Structure formats: structure tokens, C-alpha cells
Amino acid sequence: MAIRGAAGSGKTYVAVQRARDLARQGFSTLLVCYAEPLARFLKSLVAKEPNMEAMSVRELASRFVPGLDPNDSQADDIFPCKLLDAMAVRPQRPYEAILVDEGQDFIADWFVALESCLAGGRRSILYVFHDTNNQVIRPDRGRIPEDLMTFDLEENVRNTQCICRTMQHYYLGEVPIGPRGPEGRAVEFHPCTNETELKQRLSQALTRLLLVENLLAKEIVVLTPKGIPGE
């Protein structure tokens, strides 16, 4: 099954809960994602669960194919085929249920390799949780297997209604999304003409939030348009 939803619709929460349910029913379960930071977070959530593992897809390939380096810059070109070959010669496949979080990060070859890890082939349990908005941004990724049934998460359960209305202008996904949270405070805009001014405005905003409004640092997230590949 393919579960579609925008950011804040609860995809990761649902993925973790469904993975736990399957593991507790006795299924050998894998919760897998592409980004290493997310993999570490998922591991922390399910570390004590029986019949269940959480890891990045690169770590998965490295486990079953000796000699692979998870940090290889060519991993997307090499690892899926290597994993597929490794599964072809195994007498028993390692998992009965695989749940993919942030499926829009994966190229199509990864899904073929992941399905090869299922004990019952295509009759086994496969869930792919993905955000079609991010797929618009990265069209080379997120080509979900076409034969999966689709279910949509249509509510934002993370943000206030004010934030949702503001971000709706930038949303390009296929799934309609409505706010479920409280109204919240008005969104503030701070236009900047250069990077120096941006840093000054950001510093001022953080200082106000921390020292005047008494928020804790762990309650604040700063998002940027720049990132590290794979993060």
C-alpha cells in the first residue's frame, strides 16, 4: 500500500505504529528510509521492539553485501543491483514486512531491491509512505510501484491553521491537505535583501523567542533552503 501525505500529516507516526503492529503479530519487519538522520531517529523509537529493525537503505545494502561503503557517492547507481543480486542467492529472504518512510527520496531501482528482500516476494507486506509535494521538487525520485493501493492522509496534525494557510501557497502535492490544529498566532514575515541582513534578522528573532517569550532552544527549528545530500 502507498500512503500519501504532505509534511505534517503524520506519515512517520503511522509508519512506526504500523511497523510495531506487524512486528508484534510475528512478522519479521523492516522500517527503512533513505536519510541517515531519519534512520537514527527511527532506530531510537523501535530499538526495544521484537521482530523489528530500522535502518537506512544504504545500511541495509551494506549488511547483505560485504564491502559496500554506506558513504559511497555512487550508492544509488550501484547498491540496488548489488542488493538484488545478494537476495537472489540467499536461501531465505530476511523480511516478511517492509515499511518505507519518505519514499519520495528513493529512485525506482531501490524499490525493486527492497521487494527482493521480502520472504514471499510480491505477496508479502509492503508499505510506502511518501510526499508527492517533494516528488515535484525531485522528479527523478519517488516513482512508487504502480500496483500498490493508495491511501491519502489529508489532515495536517503538526502545525497551526495560520501556518498551514501560509504554506498552502507553496504546496504542489497531489493530496489536498487541511489543518487540524488550533488557529495559532499570526505568521511573521521578515524580508531580507542579502545574507548579512538575513543572519541579523534571524539572530534578532531567535533572541526574542528565547529571552522574551521564554521558549526553550529544543522547541525551535530553523529551516534553510540549503542542505547536505542524503540528509
CORWO-V134182 format. One record per residue. N is the residue number from 1. PSI is psi in degrees with one decimal (* if undefined). BURIAL is # if it has 16 or more other C-alpha atoms within 10 Angstrom, else .. Layout:
# CORWO-V134182
N_PSI_BURIAL / N_PSI_BURIAL
This chain:
# CORWO-V134182
1_140.1_# / 2_124.6_# / 3_114.4_# / 4_142.6_# / 5_151.4_# / 6_173.0_# / 7_134.4_# / 8_2.3_# / 9_-0.5_# / 10_19.8_# / 11_-49.2_# / 12_-40.3_# / 13_-47.0_. / 14_-40.1_. / 15_-45.8_# / 16_-45.3_# / 17_-41.4_. / 18_-38.6_. / 19_-42.5_# / 20_-44.2_# / 21_-45.7_. / 22_-42.4_# / 23_-40.8_# / 24_-19.3_. / 25_-2.4_. / 26_1.0_. / 27_135.7_# / 28_111.6_# / 29_137.8_# / 30_128.0_# / 31_114.7_# / 32_147.8_# / 33_179.2_# / 34_-44.9_# / 35_135.5_# / 36_-43.5_# / 37_-40.8_. / 38_-38.4_# / 39_-42.4_# / 40_-39.9_. / 41_-45.1_. / 42_-40.0_# / 43_-41.2_# / 44_-27.0_. / 45_-30.1_. / 46_15.1_# / 47_-32.9_. / 48_5.4_. / 49_133.9_. / 50_155.8_. / 51_24.7_# / 52_140.8_# / 53_151.7_# / 54_135.3_# / 55_168.9_# / 56_159.2_# / 57_-28.6_# / 58_-39.4_# / 59_-38.0_# / 60_-48.9_# / 61_-41.1_# / 62_-30.6_# / 63_-40.8_. / 64_-8.4_# / 65_98.0_# / 66_140.6_. / 67_-10.1_. / 68_139.0_# / 69_115.7_. / 70_-20.6_# / 71_5.6_. / 72_126.7_. / 73_-18.5_. / 74_19.3_. / 75_-42.3_. / 76_-25.8_# / 77_-27.1_. / 78_-46.3_. / 79_-43.1_# / 80_-43.8_# / 81_-39.5_# / 82_-42.7_# / 83_-40.4_# / 84_-43.1_# / 85_-39.8_. / 86_-39.6_# / 87_-30.9_# / 88_-27.1_. / 89_1.6_. / 90_137.1_. / 91_-23.5_. / 92_134.0_. / 93_148.0_# / 94_-21.1_# / 95_147.8_# / 96_-18.5_# / 97_131.1_# / 98_129.5_# / 99_121.7_# / 100_120.5_# / 101_143.8_# / 102_52.6_# / 103_-19.3_# / 104_-12.4_# / 105_-11.4_# / 106_140.4_# / 107_163.6_# / 108_-36.2_# / 109_-31.1_# / 110_-38.1_# / 111_-37.2_# / 112_-44.5_. / 113_-40.1_# / 114_-42.1_# / 115_-29.4_# / 116_-16.4_# / 117_-6.5_# / 118_135.1_# / 119_-36.6_# / 120_19.8_. / 121_-135.6_. / 122_-5.1_. / 123_-7.9_. / 124_-178.2_. / 125_123.8_# / 126_124.5_# / 127_137.0_# / 128_115.5_# / 129_124.8_# / 130_161.9_# / 131_110.3_# / 132_-17.7_# / 133_-44.3_# / 134_-27.8_# / 135_-31.0_# / 136_-37.8_# / 137_-35.4_. / 138_77.4_. / 139_-15.3_. / 140_-6.4_. / 141_169.8_# / 142_24.8_# / 143_86.8_# / 144_142.1_# / 145_129.3_. / 146_-19.2_. / 147_3.6_. / 148_138.3_. / 149_150.0_. / 150_136.0_. / 151_135.8_. / 152_136.5_# / 153_111.6_# / 154_9.3_# / 155_138.2_# / 156_117.5_# / 157_10.2_# / 158_-43.0_. / 159_166.3_# / 160_166.3_# / 161_-35.5_# / 162_-44.7_# / 163_-43.3_# / 164_-43.2_# / 165_-38.0_. / 166_-45.3_. / 167_-15.8_. / 168_-28.2_. / 169_-21.3_. / 170_2.9_. / 171_126.6_# / 172_6.5_. / 173_166.6_# / 174_-25.0_. / 175_123.8_# / 176_144.2_. / 177_129.7_# / 178_149.4_# / 179_140.3_# / 180_-15.5_# / 181_-174.4_# / 182_169.1_. / 183_-48.7_. / 184_174.8_. / 185_161.0_. / 186_145.2_. / 187_134.5_. / 188_142.1_. / 189_135.1_. / 190_84.0_. / 191_138.9_. / 192_145.2_. / 193_-16.8_. / 194_173.7_. / 195_-35.5_. / 196_-45.7_. / 197_-37.1_. / 198_-46.6_. / 199_-37.8_. / 200_-46.5_. / 201_-40.3_. / 202_-44.5_. / 203_-42.1_. / 204_-42.5_. / 205_-42.8_. / 206_-40.7_# / 207_-43.7_. / 208_-43.8_. / 209_-38.7_# / 210_-44.8_. / 211_-29.3_. / 212_-46.7_. / 213_-3.9_. / 214_34.1_. / 215_154.1_. / 216_149.0_. / 217_-35.9_. / 218_-10.4_. / 219_1.4_. / 220_134.7_. / 221_131.9_. / 222_117.6_. / 223_142.1_. / 224_158.5_. / 225_-3.0_. / 226_146.6_. / 227_176.1_. / 228_129.4_. / 229_131.8_. / 230_-3.8_. / 231_*_.
